[in-house]
């Protein structure tokens, strides 16, 4: 086992433990955890924008992007995370995060095993097979949560489509952040997570999937 892989495994275990603690603790701890996450995301996003200062795309616009990021992270992502957690419960919130989590795993597994044609120049490591794997793996949380009775869910076409929609938004969020990283010519948004890079690298899909979930549930 390589040292980098060991770091990734250990970091993943710590992150999952932290997620469970924050998610199933008191509501105030959840709020504090989400706000701290928001601060870290904004900090890493600011560092990313500073890398883009010298480019023709973002010269003299970093303040504007920081304001947009701050408003989105705290008034949309953090707020809707709280609303979903408060109104639908910690198990449902974990369900949404799990869809994004398995979306990443599916992309990584299929991309490594099958490989093939690249998906986009925005993120050279992503493949079409990885995208297919992401959609397939996104249904796993539905199977787990419905079969074990953690949520009142049925393995139905509507719920499958829901998982696929969340997976799509998560993947688009990943590509969106990858676009900025590619323009800034950096691999990771930070070094806070050993073996994983930055926090924003790990939650880039989730910060878009959570608000989308909220609006989707309100509509339907």
C-alpha positions as CSV (number, residue, x, y, z in Angstrom):
1,X,0.0,0.0,0.0
2,X,1.4,3.4,-1.1
3,X,1.9,6.1,1.5
4,X,-0.5,8.4,-0.4
5,X,-3.2,5.8,-0.5
6,X,-2.8,5.2,3.2
7,X,-3.2,9.0,3.8
8,X,-6.4,9.0,1.7
9,X,-7.9,6.1,3.7
10,X,-7.0,7.6,7.1
11,X,-8.3,11.0,6.0
12,X,-11.5,9.5,4.7
13,X,-12.1,7.6,8.0
14,X,-11.6,10.8,10.0
15,X,-13.9,12.8,7.7
16,X,-16.7,10.2,7.9
17,X,-16.4,10.1,11.7
18,X,-16.6,13.9,11.8
19,X,-19.6,13.9,9.4
20,X,-21.5,11.4,11.6
21,X,-20.7,13.4,14.8
22,X,-21.8,16.7,13.4
23,X,-24.8,15.3,11.6
24,X,-26.3,13.4,14.5
25,X,-25.3,15.7,17.3
26,X,-27.3,18.7,18.6
27,X,-28.7,21.1,16.1
28,X,-26.4,23.8,17.3
29,X,-23.3,21.6,16.7
30,X,-24.6,21.0,13.1
31,X,-25.0,24.7,12.5
32,X,-21.5,25.4,13.9
33,X,-20.0,22.7,11.8
34,X,-21.7,24.0,8.6
35,X,-20.5,27.5,9.3
36,X,-16.9,26.4,9.9
37,X,-17.1,24.4,6.6
38,X,-18.4,27.6,4.9
39,X,-15.4,29.6,6.2
40,X,-13.0,27.0,5.0
41,X,-14.6,26.9,1.6
42,X,-14.5,30.7,1.2
43,X,-10.9,30.7,2.3
44,X,-9.8,28.1,-0.2
45,X,-11.9,29.8,-2.9
46,X,-10.2,33.1,-2.1
47,X,-6.8,31.5,-2.5
48,X,-8.0,30.0,-5.8
49,X,-9.1,33.5,-7.1
50,X,-5.8,35.0,-6.1
51,X,-4.1,32.4,-8.3
52,X,-6.3,33.7,-11.2
53,X,-5.3,37.4,-10.6
54,X,-2.7,37.4,-13.4
55,X,-4.9,35.8,-16.0
56,X,-6.9,37.7,-18.6
57,X,-10.1,36.1,-17.4
58,X,-10.2,37.2,-13.8
59,X,-7.8,40.2,-13.5
60,X,-9.0,42.7,-10.9
61,X,-12.2,40.6,-10.3
62,X,-11.2,38.6,-7.3
63,X,-13.2,40.8,-4.9
64,X,-16.3,40.3,-7.0
65,X,-15.9,36.6,-7.0
66,X,-15.2,36.5,-3.3
67,X,-18.4,38.4,-2.6
68,X,-20.4,36.0,-4.9
69,X,-18.8,33.0,-3.2
70,X,-19.5,34.3,0.3
71,X,-23.2,35.0,-0.5
72,X,-23.7,31.6,-2.2
73,X,-21.9,29.6,0.5
74,X,-23.5,31.1,3.6
75,X,-26.9,32.3,2.3
76,X,-27.6,29.4,0.0
77,X,-25.5,26.3,0.8
78,X,-25.3,26.7,4.6
79,X,-28.9,27.9,4.9
80,X,-30.4,25.1,2.8
81,X,-28.2,22.6,4.5
82,X,-29.7,23.7,7.8
83,X,-33.3,23.7,6.4
84,X,-33.0,20.1,5.1
85,X,-31.4,18.9,8.3
86,X,-34.0,20.7,10.5
87,X,-37.1,19.8,8.5
88,X,-36.3,16.4,7.0
89,X,-33.9,15.1,9.6
90,X,-30.2,14.1,9.8
91,X,-30.8,10.7,8.1
92,X,-32.2,12.4,5.0
93,X,-29.3,14.9,5.0
94,X,-26.9,12.0,5.2
95,X,-28.8,10.4,2.3
96,X,-28.1,13.4,0.1
97,X,-24.5,13.5,1.0
98,X,-24.2,9.8,0.4
99,X,-25.5,10.2,-3.2
100,X,-22.7,12.7,-3.8
101,X,-20.2,10.5,-2.1
102,X,-21.0,7.5,-4.1
103,X,-21.1,9.6,-7.3
104,X,-17.4,10.4,-6.7
105,X,-16.6,6.8,-5.9
106,X,-18.3,5.5,-9.1
107,X,-16.5,8.1,-11.2
108,X,-13.1,7.1,-9.7
109,X,-13.7,3.3,-9.9
110,X,-15.0,3.2,-13.5
111,X,-12.5,5.8,-14.6
112,X,-9.6,3.8,-13.2
113,X,-10.8,0.3,-14.3
114,X,-12.4,1.1,-17.7
115,X,-10.8,4.4,-18.6
116,X,-11.5,5.4,-22.2
117,X,-12.4,8.7,-23.9
118,X,-12.0,11.9,-21.9
119,X,-15.2,13.7,-20.9
120,X,-13.9,17.2,-21.2
121,X,-10.8,19.4,-21.5
122,X,-11.9,21.1,-18.3
123,X,-11.0,18.1,-16.2
124,X,-8.6,15.8,-18.1
125,X,-8.8,13.0,-15.5
126,X,-12.6,12.6,-16.0
127,X,-13.8,10.0,-18.5
128,X,-17.1,9.2,-20.1
129,X,-17.0,5.8,-18.4
130,X,-16.4,7.5,-15.1
131,X,-19.5,9.6,-15.7
132,X,-21.5,6.4,-16.3
133,X,-20.1,4.9,-13.2
134,X,-21.0,8.0,-11.2
135,X,-24.7,7.6,-12.2
136,X,-24.7,3.9,-11.5
137,X,-23.1,4.3,-8.1
138,X,-25.4,7.2,-7.1
139,X,-28.3,4.7,-6.8
140,X,-26.5,2.6,-4.1
141,X,-27.6,4.9,-1.3
142,X,-31.2,4.4,-2.4
143,X,-30.8,0.7,-2.2
144,X,-29.1,0.9,1.2
145,X,-31.5,3.4,2.8
146,X,-34.7,1.7,1.4
147,X,-33.7,-1.9,2.2
148,X,-32.6,-1.2,5.8
149,X,-35.5,1.0,6.6
150,X,-33.5,4.1,7.5
151,X,-35.9,6.3,5.5
152,X,-39.4,5.8,4.2
153,X,-38.2,5.3,0.7
154,X,-39.2,2.9,-2.0
155,X,-37.0,1.6,-4.8
156,X,-39.1,3.3,-7.4
157,X,-38.5,5.1,-10.7
158,X,-39.1,8.5,-9.1
159,X,-36.5,7.9,-6.4
160,X,-34.0,6.5,-9.0
161,X,-34.5,9.7,-11.1
162,X,-34.0,11.8,-8.0
163,X,-30.6,10.1,-7.3
164,X,-29.6,10.6,-11.0
165,X,-30.5,14.3,-10.9
166,X,-28.5,14.8,-7.7
167,X,-25.6,12.9,-9.2
168,X,-25.8,15.1,-12.3
169,X,-25.7,18.3,-10.3
170,X,-22.8,16.9,-8.2
171,X,-20.8,16.1,-11.3
172,X,-21.5,19.5,-12.8
173,X,-20.4,21.2,-9.6
174,X,-17.2,19.2,-9.7
175,X,-16.6,20.3,-13.3
176,X,-17.4,23.9,-12.4
177,X,-14.7,24.0,-9.7
178,X,-12.3,22.1,-12.0
179,X,-12.7,24.9,-14.5
180,X,-11.4,27.4,-12.1
181,X,-8.6,25.1,-11.0
182,X,-7.5,24.5,-14.6
183,X,-7.5,28.3,-15.3
184,X,-5.4,28.8,-12.1
185,X,-3.1,25.9,-13.1
186,X,-3.4,24.2,-9.8
187,X,-4.3,20.6,-8.9
188,X,-5.9,21.1,-5.4
189,X,-7.7,24.0,-3.8
190,X,-5.7,23.4,-0.5
191,X,-3.6,21.0,1.5
192,X,-5.8,20.7,4.6
193,X,-6.8,17.1,3.9
194,X,-3.7,14.7,3.5
195,X,-4.1,12.7,0.4
196,X,-7.2,14.5,-0.7
197,X,-6.0,18.1,-1.2
198,X,-8.4,20.9,-0.1
199,X,-11.8,20.8,1.5
200,X,-13.4,22.4,-1.5
201,X,-12.0,19.6,-3.7
202,X,-14.1,17.1,-1.6
203,X,-17.3,19.1,-1.3
204,X,-17.4,20.8,-4.7
205,X,-20.4,18.6,-5.8
206,X,-22.2,18.8,-2.4
207,X,-22.3,22.6,-2.3
208,X,-24.3,22.5,-5.5
209,X,-26.4,19.4,-4.8
210,X,-27.8,20.5,-1.4
211,X,-29.5,23.7,-2.8
212,X,-30.7,21.8,-5.8
213,X,-32.2,19.1,-3.5
214,X,-34.0,21.8,-1.5
215,X,-35.6,23.4,-4.6
216,X,-36.4,20.0,-6.1
217,X,-38.3,19.0,-2.9
218,X,-40.1,22.3,-2.7
219,X,-41.3,21.9,-6.3
220,X,-42.4,18.3,-6.1
